[in-house]
Amino acid sequence: MDEKTRRFIEQAEWHRMRANEDRVRFKAGQEADAQRAHDKRVAYVLKYGRDGAVARTIKKWAVGFFAVSVLSFPDMLKDEGAVHAFSMAIFLPLLGFGIGCYRASRLPRV
């Protein structure tokens, strides 16, 4: 095996090792982030109780989407017409309620 081939193989092995180390470091970071997010959710449930946390989560999402529908209503009324504007004024808070219910179902039972 000549010098050029040997050097190429060494570099390929070094890059493969480096990629594996990066992959392991990334996975550890992801796991730490997931644990931190879980701890935040547990603290939220402990602070407000299970029922309070569920109610706050649903309310937060529903009110947020209601605010978006109220803020965008005049523009939708002007651009797309009354039917579309009123349908979105009804649909967006319901969508927020649905997302809030989903997010609340994901809260840990402590």
C-alpha positions as CSV (number, residue, x, y, z in Angstrom):
1,M,0.0,0.0,0.0
2,D,1.5,3.3,-1.0
3,E,1.7,6.4,1.2
4,K,-1.2,8.2,-0.5
5,T,-3.7,5.3,0.0
6,R,-2.6,4.8,3.6
7,R,-3.1,8.5,4.4
8,F,-6.5,8.5,2.7
9,I,-7.6,5.5,4.8
10,E,-6.3,7.1,8.1
11,Q,-8.2,10.3,7.2
12,A,-11.4,8.3,6.5
13,E,-11.1,6.5,9.8
14,W,-10.5,9.8,11.7
15,H,-13.6,11.4,10.0
16,R,-15.7,8.3,10.8
17,M,-14.6,8.5,14.5
18,R,-15.3,12.2,14.6
19,A,-18.8,11.7,13.1
20,N,-19.5,9.0,15.8
21,E,-18.4,11.3,18.6
22,D,-20.5,14.2,17.2
23,R,-23.5,11.8,17.0
24,V,-23.1,10.7,20.6
25,R,-22.7,14.3,21.8
26,F,-25.8,15.4,19.9
27,K,-27.8,12.5,21.3
28,A,-26.7,13.3,24.9
29,G,-27.7,16.9,24.3
30,Q,-31.1,15.9,23.0
31,E,-31.7,13.7,26.0
32,A,-30.7,16.5,28.4
33,D,-33.1,18.9,26.6
34,A,-35.9,16.3,26.9
35,Q,-35.3,15.8,30.6
36,R,-35.2,19.6,31.2
37,A,-38.5,20.0,29.4
38,H,-40.1,17.1,31.4
39,D,-38.9,18.7,34.6
40,K,-40.5,22.0,33.6
41,R,-43.8,20.2,32.9
42,V,-43.6,18.4,36.3
43,A,-42.9,21.7,38.1
44,Y,-45.9,23.3,36.3
45,V,-48.2,20.5,37.4
46,L,-46.9,20.6,40.9
47,K,-47.4,24.4,41.1
48,Y,-51.0,24.5,39.8
49,G,-52.2,20.9,40.5
50,R,-53.3,18.6,37.8
51,D,-56.7,20.2,37.2
52,G,-55.3,23.7,37.4
53,A,-52.5,22.9,35.0
54,V,-54.9,21.4,32.5
55,A,-57.3,24.3,32.7
56,R,-54.5,26.9,32.4
57,T,-53.0,25.1,29.4
58,I,-56.4,24.9,27.5
59,K,-57.2,28.5,28.4
60,K,-53.8,29.7,27.3
61,W,-54.1,28.1,23.8
62,A,-57.8,29.0,23.3
63,V,-57.2,32.7,24.4
64,G,-54.1,32.9,22.2
65,F,-55.9,31.7,19.1
66,F,-58.9,33.9,20.0
67,A,-56.6,36.9,20.1
68,V,-55.2,36.0,16.7
69,S,-58.7,35.7,15.2
70,V,-59.7,39.1,16.7
71,L,-56.5,40.8,15.5
72,S,-56.8,39.4,12.0
73,F,-60.5,39.8,11.6
74,P,-60.5,43.3,10.1
75,D,-58.0,42.3,7.5
76,M,-59.8,39.1,6.6
77,L,-63.1,41.0,6.4
78,K,-61.5,43.4,4.0
79,D,-59.5,40.9,1.9
80,E,-61.6,37.7,1.8
81,G,-65.1,38.8,2.7
82,A,-67.5,38.4,5.6
83,V,-68.2,34.6,5.3
84,H,-64.5,33.7,5.4
85,A,-63.8,36.2,8.2
86,F,-66.6,35.0,10.4
87,S,-65.8,31.3,9.7
88,M,-62.2,31.9,10.8
89,A,-63.4,33.9,13.8
90,I,-65.2,30.7,14.9
91,F,-62.6,28.2,13.7
92,L,-59.4,29.6,15.2
93,P,-60.5,29.6,18.8
94,L,-61.8,26.0,18.3
95,L,-58.4,25.1,16.9
96,G,-56.7,26.7,19.9
97,F,-59.0,24.7,22.2
98,G,-58.1,21.5,20.4
99,I,-54.4,22.1,20.6
100,G,-54.8,23.1,24.2
101,C,-56.6,19.8,25.0
102,Y,-53.9,17.9,23.2
103,R,-51.1,19.7,25.1
104,A,-53.0,19.3,28.4
105,S,-53.3,15.5,27.8
106,R,-49.5,15.4,27.5
107,L,-49.0,16.9,31.0
108,P,-47.5,14.4,33.4
109,R,-49.6,12.8,36.1
110,V,-47.7,13.6,39.3
